[in-house]
Amino acid sequence: MRKLLSLFAFLFVIGFCAGQNLPAEATSFVSTYYPNNHITSVAQYPAPSEFAYRVELDMNVVIFFDANGRWIIIESFEQGIPSTLLTQKQKAYIESLGYNLRAVGKLNRKAGDSILLIMEDGAGYRFDAAGNFMRTEMEE
């Protein structure tokens, strides 16, 4: 039992220290948009990779960041994506389809800053950097 507790304490310290190595932009993003969640694990990917960090928060939130701490993918089907991450145009379009904004479970940013919104039912909607609807598509 004592060894098990030591192992959990060790893993907690590693996870906490790994969170301290995140770029400031990533740390700020988590505290701004997920203030009630806690970082449970951080994985750092070797370069070159599309992602530099995979951050898990409690309540099944996963965020991928690039090396500068800019989010690339946010997945949060359990609690939904914070609506403050969506533009007014994106919100209006999603609501015009009859969705509640909490139905947005995943955001995926691509080159050129287009954003793919994945709904809890699996439907995907691509928007340009200005928030204008481009097309319906499936997640890659």
Number of C-alpha atoms within 10 A of each C-alpha: 6 6 8 9 10 11 12 11 12 12 14 14 12 14 18 16 13 18 20 12 13 22 16 13 15 23 15 14 14 19 14 10 14 16 10 11 15 15 19 19 19 23 15 16 14 10 9 8 10 13 20 21 28 20 23 21 18 13 14 13 23 20 23 24 22 18 20 13 19 19 21 21 20 21 20 22 19 13 14 18 24 14 14 9 11 17 15 14 14 23 18 13 17 19 12 10 8 8 15 12 18 16 20 27 22 24 24 20 19 14 8 8 14 18 27 25 28 22 22 17 9 15 14 20 21 24 22 17 15 13 18 16 18 13 11 13 14 12 14 4
